[in-house]
Amino acid sequence: MIARQPWDDLIPHILKAGASAEESIARLRRFAELLVQWNRRVSNLISRNDENRIVARHLLESVEPAHWLKASGADRWIDLGSGGGFPAIPLAMLGIGSSWTLVESRHTKTLFLRKAIQEMELAGSNVILERVEALVELPEHAGAYDGFTSRATLTLAPTLAYASRLVRTGGTAFLWKGSKREEEMSAASAWRELWDFDGLLGIGSGKTVVARFKRK
């Protein structure tokens, strides 16, 4: 099932990010195998329907914007609501930044994330079991990161409100958004006090985009 998926679709994006296609595909396949094993034997990380499209639905959406994140120059990254590890673990595998902090509030998912980080030998990555509203109150995380990612978690305004507590001035946030992006951006304007909207990158074949914001 994993072998039959469109792995070659990832190659152009891996190369744009400056990584080795052969090595990266091998590691991403191993990560996908770990995820599916956990999904079936331990607890849900993705829907069962998504197991047959893990490349197109999850890995491609994580890897396609990798060159954009790399171009930001951010070194220390934090990922909010990491779930099954997307996009943080594939991005870390491609050498985006030197460290990743994955934040997840569900215990079973943090167990998987820690196992995956260990198995994939991602020495610069760590996992925090915490709700984001509690995390942003911890002084050691205040302005401690250059880059921020979040895929399919909260709506735009509260996500950027939390990110503003974690990302330094001049840092960058990348949000994976769907068809309601424009509605979310216009529904609340308070986020504009701390962030400049800095562009969109369409990814995949659907309506998903990555929106980039710069911390004022």
C-alpha positions as CSV (number, residue, x, y, z in Angstrom):
1,M,0.0,0.0,0.0
2,I,2.8,2.4,0.8
3,A,5.0,1.2,-2.0
4,R,2.3,1.9,-4.6
5,Q,1.9,5.6,-3.7
6,P,3.3,8.4,-5.9
7,W,6.7,8.9,-4.2
8,D,8.2,10.4,-7.3
9,D,5.9,13.4,-6.9
10,L,8.0,14.5,-3.9
11,I,11.3,14.5,-5.7
12,P,11.1,18.0,-7.3
13,H,10.3,19.6,-4.0
14,I,13.0,17.7,-2.1
15,L,15.5,18.9,-4.7
16,K,14.3,22.5,-4.4
17,A,14.9,22.3,-0.7
18,G,18.5,21.3,-1.4
19,A,18.2,17.7,0.0
20,S,19.1,14.4,-1.5
21,A,16.1,12.8,-3.2
22,E,17.2,9.2,-2.8
23,E,18.0,9.5,0.9
24,S,15.0,11.7,1.7
25,I,12.5,9.3,-0.1
26,A,13.9,6.4,1.8
27,R,13.5,8.2,5.2
28,L,10.1,9.5,4.4
29,R,8.9,6.0,3.4
30,R,10.2,4.7,6.7
31,F,8.4,7.4,8.6
32,A,5.2,6.6,6.6
33,E,5.5,2.9,7.6
34,L,5.9,3.8,11.2
35,L,2.9,6.1,11.1
36,V,0.6,3.5,9.5
37,Q,1.8,0.8,12.0
38,W,1.0,3.0,14.9
39,N,-2.3,4.1,13.3
40,R,-3.5,0.5,13.1
41,R,-2.1,-0.9,16.3
42,V,-2.0,1.8,18.9
43,S,-4.2,4.9,18.2
44,N,-5.4,7.1,15.4
45,L,-3.0,9.6,14.0
46,I,-4.6,10.1,10.6
47,S,-7.9,8.7,9.2
48,R,-7.8,5.2,7.8
49,N,-8.9,6.6,4.4
50,D,-5.7,8.7,4.4
51,E,-3.4,5.7,4.8
52,N,-3.9,5.1,1.0
53,R,-3.0,8.7,0.2
54,I,-0.4,9.5,2.8
55,V,2.0,10.8,0.1
56,A,-0.5,13.1,-1.7
57,R,-2.5,14.1,1.4
58,H,0.2,14.6,4.0
59,L,3.8,14.2,2.8
60,L,3.4,16.3,-0.3
61,E,1.6,19.1,1.6
62,S,4.5,19.1,4.1
63,V,7.4,18.9,1.6
64,E,6.2,21.1,-1.2
65,P,6.7,24.4,0.6
66,A,10.0,23.3,2.2
67,H,12.1,25.6,-0.1
68,W,9.9,28.5,1.0
69,L,10.6,27.8,4.7
70,K,14.3,27.3,4.1
71,A,14.5,30.7,2.3
72,S,13.2,32.4,5.4
73,G,16.5,31.7,7.1
74,A,14.7,30.5,10.3
75,D,16.8,28.2,12.4
76,R,14.8,27.4,15.5
77,W,11.3,26.2,14.7
78,I,8.2,25.5,16.7
79,D,5.2,23.5,15.3
80,L,1.8,23.9,16.9
81,G,-0.6,20.9,17.1
82,S,1.9,18.4,15.6
83,G,-0.5,15.4,15.6
84,G,1.0,12.7,13.4
85,G,4.1,14.8,12.7
86,F,3.0,16.9,9.7
87,P,4.6,19.1,8.6
88,A,7.4,19.2,11.2
89,I,9.0,15.8,10.9
90,P,9.2,15.7,7.1
91,L,10.6,19.3,7.2
92,A,13.2,18.4,9.8
93,M,14.2,15.4,7.7
94,L,14.9,17.8,4.8
95,G,17.2,19.9,6.9
96,I,14.9,22.9,7.4
97,G,16.4,24.7,10.4
98,S,18.6,23.0,13.0
99,S,16.0,22.5,15.7
100,W,12.2,21.7,15.9
101,T,9.9,21.8,18.9
102,L,6.7,19.9,18.3
103,V,3.8,20.9,20.6
104,E,1.0,18.4,21.0
105,S,-1.7,18.2,23.7
106,R,-2.7,14.5,23.3
107,H,-0.5,12.0,25.1
108,T,-0.8,9.1,22.7
109,K,0.3,11.4,19.8
110,T,3.3,12.7,21.7
111,L,4.4,9.0,22.3
112,F,4.3,8.5,18.6
113,L,6.2,11.7,17.8
114,R,8.9,10.8,20.3
115,K,9.2,7.3,18.8
116,A,9.4,8.7,15.3
117,I,12.0,11.3,16.2
118,Q,14.1,8.6,17.8
119,E,13.7,6.1,14.9
120,M,14.5,8.8,12.3
121,E,17.5,10.1,14.3
122,L,16.3,13.7,14.4
123,A,18.7,14.9,17.1
124,G,17.6,18.5,16.8
125,S,13.9,17.8,17.5
126,N,11.9,17.5,20.7
127,V,8.3,17.1,21.8
128,I,6.3,19.0,24.4
129,L,3.1,17.6,25.8
130,E,1.2,20.8,26.5
131,R,-1.8,22.8,25.5
132,V,-0.7,25.9,23.6
133,E,-2.5,28.3,26.0
134,A,-0.3,27.0,28.8
135,L,2.9,26.8,26.7
136,V,2.8,30.5,25.8
137,E,2.8,31.4,29.5
138,L,6.2,29.7,30.1
139,P,9.0,32.3,30.0
140,E,11.5,30.1,28.4
141,H,9.5,30.0,25.2
142,A,8.9,33.8,24.9
143,G,10.3,35.0,21.6
144,A,12.6,31.9,21.5
145,Y,11.8,30.8,17.9
146,D,12.7,32.1,14.5
147,G,10.0,30.1,12.7
148,F,6.5,28.8,13.4
149,T,4.3,26.3,11.6
150,S,0.8,25.1,12.1
151,R,-1.3,22.8,9.8
152,A,-5.0,22.4,10.2
153,T,-5.3,23.4,13.8
154,L,-6.9,26.7,15.0
155,T,-8.3,29.5,12.9
156,L,-5.9,32.2,11.7
157,A,-6.3,34.9,14.3
158,P,-5.9,32.8,17.5
159,T,-3.0,30.9,15.9
160,L,-1.1,34.1,15.1
161,A,-1.9,35.5,18.6
162,Y,-0.2,32.4,20.1
163,A,2.6,32.6,17.6
164,S,3.3,36.2,18.5
165,R,4.2,35.1,22.0
166,L,6.7,32.5,20.7
167,V,8.3,34.1,17.6
168,R,11.0,36.8,17.9
169,T,10.7,40.1,16.1
170,G,11.5,39.6,12.4
171,G,10.6,35.9,12.6
172,T,8.2,34.1,10.3
173,A,5.0,32.1,10.7
174,F,3.8,29.6,8.0
175,L,0.1,28.5,8.3
176,W,-1.4,25.7,6.2
177,K,-4.9,26.9,5.4
178,G,-7.9,25.7,3.3
179,S,-10.8,27.3,1.5
180,K,-11.8,29.6,4.4
181,R,-8.4,31.4,4.5
182,E,-9.7,34.7,3.1
183,E,-12.7,34.6,5.5
184,E,-10.4,34.0,8.5
185,M,-8.1,36.8,7.5
186,S,-10.9,39.3,7.2
187,A,-13.0,38.2,10.1
188,A,-10.5,39.6,12.6
189,S,-8.0,42.3,12.2
190,A,-6.1,42.3,15.5
191,W,-3.5,40.0,14.2
192,R,-2.3,42.8,11.9
193,E,-0.9,44.7,14.8
194,L,1.8,42.2,15.3
195,W,2.1,40.5,11.9
196,D,2.5,41.5,8.2
197,F,0.9,39.2,5.7
198,D,3.8,38.2,3.4
199,G,2.4,36.0,0.6
200,L,0.8,32.7,-0.3
201,L,2.0,29.5,-1.8
202,G,-0.5,27.1,-3.3
203,I,0.3,23.4,-2.6
204,G,-1.0,20.1,-3.8
205,S,-3.9,19.8,-6.2
206,G,-6.7,21.1,-3.9
207,K,-7.4,24.4,-2.2
208,T,-4.7,24.2,0.4
209,V,-2.2,27.1,0.6
210,V,0.6,28.1,2.9
211,A,0.3,31.6,4.2
212,R,3.4,33.4,5.3
213,F,3.5,36.1,8.0
214,K,6.4,38.3,9.3
215,R,6.5,39.2,13.0
216,K,6.7,43.0,13.5
